[in-house]
Amino acid sequence: MNRHALLPSPLGPILLRYDDQAIRGLWFVGQRHAPADDGSPCDPAHPRAVAAADWLARYFGGEPVADTLPLRLAGTPFQQSVWAVLRTIPRGTTLTYAEVARRAGAGRAARATGAAIGRNPVSIVVPCHRVVGSDGAPTGYAGGVPRKLELLRIEGAVDADGRLQPAARAV
């Protein structure tokens, strides 16, 4: 049975969609590509919602978090390959769109890769915020560039002025 919950965060409320087996989506309320209300019951006390809320609290608290949340991501095979690459980017580091495209087997398809990244249904957990432009600029984030900068700041990838730290740039 599909359910949802609204979870608090320092960057605004987060919509969680899940079922008994896995998390299906996690979006900042109002972010681009967030789904419309599906009429599912709101159940913030469900174990999936509690686990996601705990994971987010630890993440926003600056703690390292394990890749332990069960996910079920609906997308095309190309999107799935891009999202798989995103899950390999270590906390506090970044990749360029071109490098994500290369690692996903898409060669020079940086724009198509960017579109797939923008459709990531599980913000933060599948770390699309760790992808930057070829010049290191924190461009393109469905939740807004200010949120992207704050997520990167939490991870130590940018300084207080929003500049990417040299050590954060993987490729």
N, C-alpha and C positions, 0 to 999 in steps of 0.2 A: 504494500500500500504506500503510495506517495504521500509525503508529508513535507512541511516546511517549518522554519523557525526564523525569527529575526534575532540576530546576535549582535551585541554591542561591540564596538571597537573604537579606539581613539580617533579613527579616520572616518567615522560615521557608521550607521547600522549596516549590517551584512545580512543578505538573504541567503539562507541555506535551504537547499532542496535535497531530500534524501528518501530512501526507502529502508526496509528492514535490513538489507544487505550492504548498502553502500551510499556514499555521498554522490549526488548526481549534479550538483551545482552549488557555487558559492560566489555571489556577486555583491559588490557594494550597491546599496539601494540607489537606483537612478543611473547606474553606469550604463554605457552603451552596450547593446546586445543582451541586457538583462531580460529575462522572460517576463511576460505578463502574468498576472495572477492566474493560477491554474485551478483554483477552487479547492486545493488540497487542505486538509486540516493542519492547523498550527499546533505543533507539539514540541515545545522547547525542552521538555523533561525526558524525551525519548533518549535512550543510550547513544544513538548516533549523533543527536544534537548536542548532548552533553559532552561527548568526545570531541566534536568539532569546536565547541566553545572553549574547552580546556586547551586544545591545540592552539587556537587563536590567542588566548590569553597568554600562553607561554611565548608564542612568537612575538606578540606586541610587547611583552615584558623583556625582550632581548635574549631570551633563552634559546639555545639550539633545540630544534624540534625534529623528531624522526619522521620518516616517510611511512607512517603507520596507518593513516586514515584510509579505509577501503574506498576506492573510487570506481564509479561506472560513468565513463565519459562518452556521450553520444556525439559522433562526428564522422566525417568521411575518413577513408584510409589515409589520405594525405594529412588531414588535420591530426589524426591519431599519431602519425609519425613525427609531426612537428611537436606535439605536446609531449611525446616521449623524450625528445631532445631537451625540452625545457626542464623536465624532471631531473636531468643529469647536471644542470648548472649548479655548482656549489653556492651555498649561502655566502654573501659578501663578494661574489664575483659576477661578471657580466659577459655576455657574448653579443656580437653584432647580429643583425638580422641576416646578413649574408652568411655568417658562420653557421647560424642555426639552419639556414637553407641547405648549406653544404652537408652538414651532419645528418640532415633528414633525407639526403639523397636527392635534393631538388636543385642541385647545381647553382645556377644564377637566379633562381626564382625568389629573390628576396621580397618582392612585392606580394606574391602569393603566400609566401611564408608569413609576412606581416599580417595579411588578412586572416590566416589560420590562427596566429597568435592572438589577434583581436577577438576571435571567437572562442578562446579558451573558456570553458564553462566553470572552472574552479580557480578563481583568482587567489593569489597568495600561495595556496597549496601546490599548484602547478605554477611555478614562479615566472610568469610572463613579464613581470616587472624587471627581471634581470636581463632583458634584451634592450640593447641601445643602438643608436645609429652608428654608421661607419666612423663618424668623428667622435664617438663617445657621448653624444648628446642624448639625454633621456627623453626620446621622442615616443609618441604613440602609446598611450595606455588607455584602455577602455574606461578605467576608473578615474582618469584625469592625471595629467603629468604631475601636479602637486602631490597627489597620493603616491605616484610612482617614486618620486624623490624621497618622500618620507619612508616608504618601505625600504628603499636602498640605504637611507640613513640609519634605520634600525639595524640593518645588516652590516653597517660599517663600510659600505661601498662608496658613499659620497660624504663630503665634509658638510659642515653647517651651512656653507654658502651654496650647496647643491652641485659642487664640482666632483666629478668621478675621481676617486682615488686611483693613482697609478697601479697599485697592487690589485685593484678590483677588476681590472681589464684583462680577462682571460685571452680573448682574441678579438 
